[in-house]
Amino acid sequence: MKRLAKMISALACVMQLAGGHAQAQEQAAPAESLTEPLPVCQLDPRDSGKLAVEPCRPAPPVQPRRSVAQVIGRMPAQPASPVVPIAPLPPSPAVPMPRAPQPIGSCDSGGCRDAAGARYNGAGNATLDANGRICHRNGAFMQCF
């Protein structure tokens, strides 16, 4: 317990000394700044993103500023743009509608034939008819799109 009390008193002394030293520096700094004015801010010639000397003060104005009344004018009126007639679009080609599903007559490894004898080439559910359209097999029926 005695050792802890000694450490606390030693720490208090150190903090008091450090505080007094910092106070002396703070008091000295304003006295120095009063005798030497800050230099005017200039860019570093080697790196234009930094100042040559910091801290610095802004340069004095070349001429004293004068007050000027702000004038906000109205935008000039724009004449309405002329109406241009648009030609009607030509009619679009008719999209063929899918046929009704056709019943399948028989199938082999290369494709199927419907009841009318038309051949559908391909394997599985996706086949092509004689015109190259995609056909889908659904059970016992074939429908081309």
C-alpha positions as CSV (number, residue, x, y, z in Angstrom):
1,M,0.0,0.0,0.0
2,K,2.9,2.3,0.8
3,R,4.4,1.6,-2.6
4,L,1.2,2.6,-4.3
5,A,1.0,5.9,-2.3
6,K,4.6,6.7,-3.4
7,M,3.8,6.1,-7.0
8,I,0.8,8.3,-6.9
9,S,2.7,11.2,-5.3
10,A,5.5,10.8,-7.9
11,L,3.1,10.9,-10.7
12,A,1.4,14.0,-9.3
13,C,4.8,15.7,-9.1
14,V,5.7,14.8,-12.7
15,M,2.3,16.0,-14.0
16,Q,2.7,19.3,-12.1
17,L,6.1,19.9,-13.6
18,A,4.9,19.1,-17.1
19,G,1.9,21.4,-16.7
20,G,4.1,24.3,-15.6
21,H,6.5,23.7,-18.6
22,A,3.6,23.6,-21.1
23,Q,2.2,26.8,-19.5
24,A,5.5,28.6,-20.0
25,Q,5.6,27.6,-23.6
26,E,2.1,28.8,-24.2
27,Q,2.9,32.2,-22.7
28,A,6.1,32.5,-24.8
29,A,4.4,31.7,-28.1
30,P,2.0,34.8,-28.2
31,A,4.9,37.1,-27.3
32,E,6.9,35.8,-30.2
33,S,4.0,36.0,-32.7
34,L,3.5,39.7,-31.8
35,T,7.1,40.6,-32.7
36,E,7.2,38.7,-35.9
37,P,4.2,39.0,-38.3
38,L,3.3,35.9,-40.3
39,P,4.6,35.7,-43.8
40,V,2.3,36.1,-46.8
41,C,1.1,32.7,-48.1
42,Q,2.8,31.4,-51.2
43,L,2.8,28.1,-52.9
44,D,5.8,25.8,-52.7
45,P,7.7,26.0,-56.0
46,R,8.5,22.3,-55.9
47,D,4.9,21.1,-55.0
48,S,2.1,23.4,-56.0
49,G,-0.3,21.5,-53.7
50,K,1.5,22.7,-50.6
51,L,2.3,26.1,-49.0
52,A,5.9,27.3,-48.9
53,V,5.7,28.4,-45.3
54,E,3.1,27.4,-42.7
55,P,1.4,29.2,-40.8
56,C,1.0,32.2,-43.1
57,R,-1.5,35.1,-43.6
58,P,-3.5,35.9,-46.7
59,A,-2.1,38.5,-49.0
60,P,-3.5,42.0,-48.6
61,P,-6.0,43.1,-51.3
62,V,-4.5,45.0,-54.3
63,Q,-7.4,47.5,-54.2
64,P,-10.0,47.9,-51.5
65,R,-13.2,46.1,-52.3
66,R,-16.3,48.1,-53.1
67,S,-19.9,47.1,-52.7
68,V,-22.0,46.6,-55.9
69,A,-25.7,46.1,-56.1
70,Q,-26.6,42.6,-57.4
71,V,-28.8,42.8,-60.5
72,I,-30.6,39.7,-61.6
73,G,-32.2,40.0,-65.0
74,R,-35.0,38.0,-66.5
75,M,-34.4,35.4,-69.1
76,P,-35.5,36.5,-72.6
77,A,-38.7,34.9,-73.8
78,Q,-38.2,32.0,-76.2
79,P,-40.5,31.7,-79.2
80,A,-42.3,28.4,-79.4
81,S,-40.7,25.9,-81.7
82,P,-42.6,25.2,-84.9
83,V,-44.7,22.0,-85.0
84,V,-43.3,19.6,-87.5
85,P,-45.7,17.0,-88.9
86,I,-44.5,13.4,-88.4
87,A,-45.1,11.0,-91.3
88,P,-47.0,7.9,-90.3
89,L,-45.0,4.7,-90.0
90,P,-45.4,2.0,-92.6
91,P,-47.4,-0.9,-91.5
92,S,-45.3,-3.6,-89.8
93,P,-45.2,-7.0,-91.4
94,A,-47.6,-9.5,-89.9
95,V,-46.1,-11.8,-87.3
96,P,-47.1,-15.4,-88.0
97,M,-49.2,-16.9,-85.3
98,P,-48.2,-20.4,-84.1
99,R,-50.3,-23.2,-85.5
100,A,-52.5,-25.4,-83.5
101,P,-50.7,-28.4,-82.0
102,Q,-50.4,-31.3,-84.3
103,P,-50.8,-34.9,-83.1
104,I,-47.6,-37.0,-83.4
105,G,-47.8,-40.2,-85.4
106,S,-44.4,-41.8,-84.9
107,C,-40.9,-40.9,-83.6
108,D,-37.4,-42.3,-84.2
109,S,-33.9,-41.3,-83.2
110,G,-33.7,-38.4,-85.7
111,G,-37.1,-36.8,-85.0
112,C,-40.9,-37.3,-85.4
113,R,-43.7,-37.3,-88.0
114,D,-47.1,-35.9,-87.3
115,A,-50.4,-37.5,-88.4
116,A,-50.3,-35.6,-91.8
117,G,-46.7,-37.0,-92.5
118,A,-44.7,-33.7,-91.9
119,R,-41.2,-34.4,-90.5
120,Y,-39.8,-32.7,-87.4
121,N,-36.0,-33.1,-87.1
122,G,-34.3,-33.1,-83.7
123,A,-34.1,-35.0,-80.5
124,G,-36.0,-34.5,-77.3
125,N,-38.6,-31.7,-76.9
126,A,-36.9,-29.1,-79.1
127,T,-37.1,-29.9,-82.9
128,L,-37.3,-28.0,-86.2
129,D,-39.9,-28.3,-88.9
130,A,-39.3,-28.3,-92.7
131,N,-39.4,-24.5,-92.8
132,G,-36.8,-24.2,-90.0
133,R,-39.2,-23.0,-87.3
134,I,-38.7,-24.1,-83.7
135,C,-41.1,-26.7,-82.6
136,H,-41.9,-28.0,-79.1
137,R,-43.0,-31.5,-78.3
138,N,-45.5,-31.8,-75.5
139,G,-46.5,-35.3,-74.9
140,A,-48.4,-36.6,-78.0
141,F,-48.6,-33.2,-79.7
142,M,-46.1,-31.0,-81.6
143,Q,-46.5,-27.2,-81.9
144,C,-44.3,-24.9,-84.0
145,F,-43.7,-21.2,-83.3
